[in-house]
Amino acid sequence: MQDIKDRLKNLKKTIQEHDHAYYLLDDPLISDHEYDSLFQELKKIESENPHLITPDSPTQRVGGRPLDEFKQITHKKPMLSLGNAFGNDELNAFYKRVTETLDITDIEFSAELKFDGLAISLFYEEGVLKYAATRGDGLVGEDVTHNIKTMKVIPLRLRSDNPPKILELRGEVLMNKEDFLELNEQQKKQDLKVFANPRNAAAGSLRQLDPAVTAKRKLQFFAYGLGEVDTSVHFDYHSQMIDFIESLGVPVSKYSEIVQNNIEMEAYFQKILGQRNALPFDIDGIVFKVNSIKSQNNLGFVSKAPRWAIAYKFPAEEAETIVNDITVQVGRTGAITPVARLKPVFVSGVTVTNATLHNEDEMNRKDIRIGDSVIVRRAGDVVPEVVRVILEKRPNHAIKFTMPKQCPICGSDIERIDGEAAQRCTGQYKCNAQIKQGISHFISRKAMNIDGLGEKIVDQLFEQGMLKNIADIYKLDFAVIENMDRFGKKSVENLKESIEISKKTTLGKFIYALGIRNVGEATSKELAAYFRSLDNLFNATVEDYLMVNDIGPVVAESLVKYFHNANNQQIINSIIASGISWPTLKEINAINSKLNNQTFVVTGTLNSFSRDEIKDLIEANGGKVSGSVSKKTSYVIVGDNPGSKADKASELGVPIITEINLMEMLND
């Protein structure tokens, strides 16, 4: 038996070596016939000794019955998105933020291709692939392990005699352009759906319930980082991390380079832009990452994106089409937006049928008329827009569009406030469009984060009279809903659970969820930190709101108008009565009083904290963190190699302290 085990071990290792040489190095070491002989011998031994089959065996790449559905997997660490730059000015602004925050001028960046594919997490334990998951919403993804195992470019066992106990790889699954065209030809011959672009083809292939279908598709994979890792794994630089990943037999991009400054960043971008069409796969930009891991930790994160990386997107793609009609849409705050209804046109990987015209002034400035031939632009996930009219192609029957005087949804008057470009429906609570948009905003991920209420479901419940406003979300009759179209017992249970979970929130998220005009996520947090309770918000005056950081007269007027409205107060009180809660003022004060609204500035490289960690610590104890030193600064916290901020503090007489001094203040 030991001889069989040894032969089995050698066969698996040999086949894995040949897979690596063939699929990653494009340098086969043996003929196809010899490879097949090895594979058949492995299958024979395993069929005779099924108790010896292991998950990392090459025979396990395709197997098992098709799945009924994809399970969900919670990521060990969130799969974050990236901030975008759409031009050199925005790239330079990113570079300036990084250098000023770190207080150093000489910074290395890793320049990498931004693949246009599907983000994937691969989780290895003791070097063996345990599971694979899609990015999903960044926190929870779909289990696509069976399908990932069909991809021979992805090792089932890492090429290492001493792999980390835990290693989570982050990367992109994509399809080469030639393979995409070949797949679509096959789909046409079989009278099956054709894919719009390689990205959709890759995503569709990876989300097949039957892994045997995925196995027939030619998919590629490139790793670009790590998620959860064993504590034994340590790197000083991102580029070292990529080299380590490659040493494990995992494919990485050969196009990455190290650049030194914003001039070299732009040069790399332009070089790849020139090569873009010749690449075997689609990319939609360049990703720049601060190379030093310590500097990454000091820069930290903002919202759901790292401060140390940015996606520099390629220029928008454009196409010519015809404006078949112009209509208007009514937004959450009543804004009336003209929309061009277009003859379908393929732009930047998708078929575009609608494009925003922004507002009446912009539409008139571009002189866009029904019947015009126009140039349409689409960049990344940005809503398509009409760039310009091709005047020489304007037909005699072209019609100039006139904005309506009454709302097309509720019939209320449309008004335009002096100084604003937008026109707005005055219907407010009579306008179904505004109510439904408000509900969709309230349940969105950054607000109350309620899953199971998509646009069609909201429309359905609204038409049934079950959703008249946001307060009705917490009064839904689930027994009735279970018998409605689009619902089943499981989906109703999930919705019920999601609504219940949403009841535990923060005041900042709740304010943001209300969808108050001119009040975004950051302003909502500032309001929550300053006023600490709804009663204070209800009773605040314009002058009170103006005391809040970054709030000006326009936002202050919006807040007074909203919170002093009796209908809004009634809806909010109804929601609170349903069980919505957050930490009380007393609870907050018990936790957040040690730093008593003092302002801190951080400079240099910290030893015990990242920039985000020390910011959270200060804010959790009632303090504030600023990016610049002034006479109002309470303390400047210095780390190793402090820069000009420390000098400025000395000039102004601002006390300079260390991390240790801060901890002493908190422990007193």
N, C-alpha and C positions, 0 to 999 in steps of 0.2 A: 504493500500500500504506500510505503514511503517513496518508492520509486515513481509511482503514479503521481503523488503529490509534487515531487520534485519536477517531473516532466511537465505537469500542469503549470507550475510556477514559471518554468523556463519558457514554455509556449506563450503564456500571457505577456511576459516581459518582452519576448522577441517580437510578437505581433504589435505590441504598443510602440516598440522602437521603430518598426517599419511604418506604422501609421504616422508617427511623428516625422519621419524622413519624407514620406510621400505627401502628406497633407499640409505640413507646415514649412518644410524646407524645399518642397518641390524637387526632391532629389532621391527617387526610389533606389533602394539598394538591391532589390531582387525583382524577378519578373512577376507578373500577375499570377501566373500558374503556380510558382513557388509559394506565393503568399496564400493563394487559395488552398494549397495543400496543408499549410500550417494551420489555417483556420478550420478546415474540415477535421484535422486530427484533434484540435481543441474541442470541437463540438462533439466528436465521438467519445472522447474521454469523459466529458461532462454528462453526456446522455447516459453513459454507463455508471457514472458516479454523481448523481444529481446533488448529493449532500456536499459536494466539493465546489459547487457553483457559488461564486462571490459577486457582489454588485459591481466590482471593477473589471469583471471579465469582458473581453471584447464581444462575446456572444450576447451580452445583455444590452447591447445598444438598441436593438429593436425587439420588443417582445411584449407579451401580455395583451389582453383585450383592450379595445378602445375605451376611453374614459367616458363616464356619463356627464361629468362636469369638472371644471378646474377647481381645486381646493384653494383656499387663500393661505398665504404665508406672510407673517409679520416680519419685516426686516429687522435684523439685530441692530443695525444702525440705519437711520433714514437715508434713502437714496435721493439726494438733494438735486434741485435744478440749478441752472446757472443764470447769472445776470447776462444781459446782452449788450453788445456795442454794435451800432449800425453805421459807423463811420469813424474816421480818424480822430475827430474831436472827442467822441465818446471813449475811444481807446485811450487817448491822452488823459482824459479825466480820470479813468480807472487807474492809470499809471501814477498820476499825481496823488490820488487818494492812498494808494499803497505806500508810496515813498514817504508821504507826510505822516501817515499813521505809524509806520515803522521808524520814522525819523532817520532814515538812511537813504542814500541816493544811488548806490550801486547794487542792483538787485538782479538776480538770475531768474529767468522764466523758462519753463518747459513749454515749447510750442508744439501743439498736437493737432491732428486733423479732427474736425467735428463730424463724425460719421452720421449719415442720415439713415439710421436703422432703429432697432428696438433695444432699449437698455435692459440688461440682464444682470442678476446676481447669482454667482455660483458658490455654493457653500461646501467646503471640504473639511472632513474630520479625519485626522491621522493620514492625510494625503489622498483619501478616497472621496469622490463626489457623493455627497449625501442628498442634496436637493438643489434645484434651480428655480428662480422666481423672476417674473417680470417686475418692472419698476412699479407699476400700478399708480397709486397716488403718492408714492414716495415713502409711505409708511407700511402699506399692505399691498402685496402683489399676488399674482396667480402662480400656482405651482405648475411649472412646465418641465419638470425633471425628465419625464419619459421622452419628451420631444428633444430636449437638449442632448440626451444620451445618444440620439441618432446621429449627431454631428461629430464626425471623426476628427475634426480640428480641435475639439475640446477633449482633453484627457480625462478618462474615468479615474485614473490614478496619477497623481503628480509625479514628475520625473525627479525624484529625490529619495535618497536612502534615509534621510532624517527630516521629513516634512514637518511643518508646524502642526501642532495638535489641532488648531482651529485656523482656518484661512478662508475668508470670504472675498472672492474676486468680483470686481465690477467691470463691465464691458458692454460691447454693442454687438448684436447679431444683425447681419445685413446680407444682402444678395448682390452679387456682381451684375453689372449691366447686361453682359452677354447671357448669363444664366436666366436673368429676368425675361429677356426677349424669347429665349428658348422655351421657358415655362409657359408664357402666354401663347406661343404657337401650339403647344400641346393642349392647353386649355381650349383654344378655338377648335381644334380638331375633335375634341371630345364634347363640344358644345357646352362647355363650362364657363363660368364667370372668368373674365380676364382681369388682371390687376392694373390699377392706375399707375403705379410706379414701383421701383424695387423695394422701397420701404414698406409699402402695403403688402407686397408679395412676401417679404421676410416675416412681417408681423402675422399675416394670415397663415403662413406655413408653420410658425411656431405655436399657433393657437389651434392647431388641429386636435380634435379629441382622439383621433387615431394616429399614434406615432408612426405607423407604417407609411402614412401619407407624407409626414414630415421627412421621413428617411429618403424619400424620392426627390426631395427638393435640395438644391445645391446652396447651402447656407454657409456663411463665413462668420468668424468671430474674432474680435480684437479686444484685449483687456486694456484698461486705462487707469486702474486704481484698485484699492483695497477697501473693504468695509471692516467687519469684525475680524480681528487678528489675535493670535496668541501673543501673550506679553513678551515672549522670547524674541518676537520679530521687531526689529528696530531699524529705522533708516534716518539718516541726516538729510537726505535729499529725495525729492520725488523721482528724479531720474534713476537713483539707486533702486527704488521700489520697482520701477518698470524693468530694470535689468534683472532683478530677483524674480519677478513674475515670468520673464522669458526663460530663465534658467530652469523653471519648473516644467517646461514643455508647453507653455500656454502662449498662443500667438499674440504678439503686440505689433503696433504700427512701426514700419521702417522709415516713416517720413518725419518722425519727431526730431526736434532740434532744441538746443539750449541757446537762448538769446539774452542779451544783456540789458537792453533798455527799450524805450518806446520806439526809437528809430529802427532798431533791429526787428522789433515786433512787426512794424508796418512792412519792412522789407520781406520778412518771411511770408506775411499775408499775401503780398503782391506776387511773390514767387509761386505760391501754391495756387493762387487764383489763375495764374497763367497756365498751370498744369492741370487744372480742374477737369476739363473735358477729356483729357487723356488718361485720367485715373480709371482703374477697372470698376470702381464703385462710386456711388454718389456721396458727396460731402456738401454741407451747407455753411461751412465756415471754419474758423480756427479757434481752438481753445488755448488760452494762455493761463498757466498756473505758476504761482510763485514756487520756485524750486526748493527752497529751504523749508523743511518740515517745521522747524522751530518758528520761523516767520509765519507760516500758515497758522500755527496755533495761536500766535499773538494777534493775528488779524481776525481770526474767528469767523463768525457767521452773522448774517443779517437775514431775518425772517427764515426762509427755506433755502438760502443760497450762501455759498462761501464768499467771504470778502476777498479771498486770495486767488480767485479765478474768474475769468470772463470768457464768454463766447463772442468772438468777433465775427459777425454774420456777413456772408457775401452779399453784394448788392442785389436788390430785389429783381426778380425776373418779370418781364413785361410781355404782353401779347395784345394783338389787335382783335377787337370784336365790335358788336353793334348794340346800342342801347335800344332794347325793345320797348321799354316803358320806364317810367319813374313813379314810385309810390313813396309813402312815408311810413316810418315806424315810430311807435310811442315808447319811450324808455321809462325806467323806474321813477325818475324825478319829473316825468312829463315832457322831457325834451323830444321835440319832433325832428326826426332825422330823415332827410330825403335819401332814397336808395335807388340805385340804377338796377333795373332788371335786364340782364344781359343775354345775348345769344351765347349759349355755353361755349367756353373757351378753356383750353388746357394751359394752366400757368403754374410754374414751380411745383409740379407734381400732383396737382389736383385740378378738377374741373370746376371752374368758377361760373356761377350764374347770377350772383348779386355783388354789388360793390357799393360801399358807402360814399355818399356825396357830402358828408359832414354837416353842412348847414346851408341855408339859402344864399348867404354871401359867397361862400366858396363855390357853390354851384353856378352862380351868376358870374363870378370872376373867371371861371374856366369856360363859361358859356356852353354848358352841356345841355343838349336837347334830345328829345325822344326821336330816334331815327339816326342819330349821329354815329359815325365810326369813331371809336375811341381807343386809347391805349390804357390797358388795365395793368396794375402792378400788384404783386403779392410778395411779401418778404416773410419767410418763416411762418409763424402762426398768426401774423398780423392780419386783420380784416382787409380784404382786397379793396383797392381804391382806384378811381378813375384819375389817371395822371393828366391827360390832355385830350382834346378833341382834334381829329384830323380834319381840319376845316375844308381842305380841298376835296374831301369826299362827302361833304354835307349834302344830303338830298334836298330837293325843293320842298318836300313834304315834312321836313324836320319841325317839331313842335316844341316851343318853349314851355317849360313846366311852371305852373303857378302854385305856390304853397297854399294849402287850404286855410280857411279862416276858422273852421271848426274841427275839432278832433274827430278823426274818422272812426274812432272806437266808441266814444261816449257822446259826441256832439257838442261838448263844451267849447267855449271860445278858446282860441289860441292867442296867447299874448307874447310880446317880446319886450323884455325889460331893457331899459337904456343901459348901454355899455356891455350887453351880452350878445353873442352871435346866435345863440340858440333861441328858438321859439318854443313855448311850452303850453301844454294843455292845462287849463285851469280846473279841470274836473276833479283832480286828486282822488277822493274816496268814491267818486262816482265812476271813475275810469277803470274799467276792468284790466286794461293793458298795464297801467301803473301798479295796480294791486298785485297782479300775477308776477310782474317783474320784481316787485318788492318781496313777494314770497320766495321767489327763486334766489334772491340775494340773501335773505334771512337764513335759508337752509344751506347756503354755500359753505365750502370747506373752511374758509378763513373766518366765517361767521359762526353759526351754531352747529355746523358740520353734521347735518342730518342726511344720511344716505337713504335711498329708496324713493325719493320724491323728484324724479326727473321732470323735464318740461312737459312731456305728454301726460304724466301722472297728475301734475299740478293742474293742467288744463281739464283733465277728466274730473278731478275732485271739485274744481271750480264750477264746472258745468252742472255737476250734481248738487251744487249748493252747500257742499261740505267744507269748502274753504272760501270764506268771504274776506278774511284778512289773516295776518300772521298769527294772531291769537288762536285761531281755529285749529292750527296745527296740533295744539295740545288738547283739543277736544274731539279729535277724530273718533268715529265709531268703527272700531276695527272689525266687529262682527259683520257690519254692512259691507265694509271694504273687501273682506275676504271673498264675497260673492260677486265682486265686480270684475270686468274684463281687466286683463294684465296683472291680476293678483292671484295668489295662491296662499295656502296656509303658511308656507315657509317665508315667502316675501313679506307677508303681513307681520309675522313674528319679528323678522329682521327690522322692518320699519318701526314697529312698536319699541323694540330695544334701542334703536338709534335715537328715537325721540326721547326716550327715558334718559339715556346717557347725556343728551344735550342739556338736560336740566342742571347739570353741574358745570358751571362755566366761570368766566371772569367778567367783571363789569366792563372792561375794555372791549371784549369780544361782543358782549351784548349791545353796547352802544354802536359798534360797527355794524352789527346785524340789522339794526333798525333802518339802515339805509338813508341816513339824514343827508340831505344835499350838501355838497362841499366837504363832507366829513369822511375821511378815509381811515385806514387801519391805524396809522401812526397817530393821527389826531385823536382817535378814540382812546388809545392808550394814555395819551397826555391828559385827556378829560377825566378818565378814571382815576389816574394818579392824583390829580388836583382836587376833584370834588368828592371822590370816595363813596358817594351814595346817589341814588336816583332822586331822593328828596332835594338834595343840594342842586342837582341839575334842573329839576322842575322850577325851583325858586330863583335860579341865577338870572342876573340881568346882563345886558350887553357888556357893561363895564366889568362885571365879574368874569365873563368869558374872555375878555381881552387880557386878563391877568395870566391866562394860560400860555405857555410857551408855544410860539409859532401860530397863534390864532389872531387873525386880523378882523377888521370890521365886517367883511362879507361873511366869513364863517360864523362870527358871533351873532349876526342877524339871523342866519339860517338856524342856529341852535335855539335862539329865543323863539323864533317862529314855530319851530317844531315842538319844543318842550312845553310851551305855553298853550298849545292847541289842545282843547278839551278832548277831541276825538283820539288824538295820539295818547294822551294820558290814560284814557279809558282802555285802549288796546294794551298799553304797557302794563297797567295794573292787572288786567285780565291774565296776561302772560305770567306775571309774578304770582298770581293766585293759583296758577297751575303747578307751581312747585319749582320754578326757576330760582336758582340761588347762586351766590358767590360769597367769598369771605366778607364778613361785616367790617365796618369801620373799626369796631373795638378789636376784632381779631387782627386786622391789618396793623393797627397801632401797636398792638402787643408785640408784633414781629418787627415792624418797620420803623423803629423810632431811634435807633442808636446813632445814626448819622444825621438825623434831623435836618434834611434838605440841604446838606452841605454839598458843594460841587467839587468833583475830583477830575484831574487830567492825568493820563497815564503816558509815560514816555520810556523808551528803551525796551530791552528784552527782559521779560519777567521770568523768574525761575520756578515759581510754584503755581502760576495761573496762566491760562491763555487770556487774551484780551476780552473775549466773551465771558469767560468765567469770572474775572474780577469785576466786570461791568455788572453781571447778574448779582454778584455778592453785594456790591455797593448799593444797587437799586433795591435789593431785597431788604436792606437795612435802612431804607429811607433816604439814601443819598442820590446824587445825580452824577453822570459822567459826561464831560464835554471834550470836544476835540481840540480846543484851543485855550490858551492861558490868557486870563484877563484879571483885572483887579477884583472881579467877583469870584474868582477861583478860590476855593477854601484850601485845597492841598494839591500838590503835584506828586504823584507816585512815580518814583524812578526805578528802572531796572538796570541791567548791564548796558553799556554804551548809550547813555541818554543823549538826546540831541538838543536842538535849539529850544525846545519847550522848557527844559531845565534852566537854560540861560535866561529865558524870558521870566521864569518864576523868580529867579534871583534878582533881576532888575526891578520887578514889581514888589518884591518883598513877600511873595507867596510862600508859605511853608513847604519845604520839600521833605517827603517821607519815603519809606520803603514798604514793601509788602509786609514785612514783619511789624512795622509800626501800625499799619492798617489793622492787622489781626489783633494787636494789643488794644486798639481802640474798640474793636468789636467784642473783645473778651472782658473788658472792664465791667 
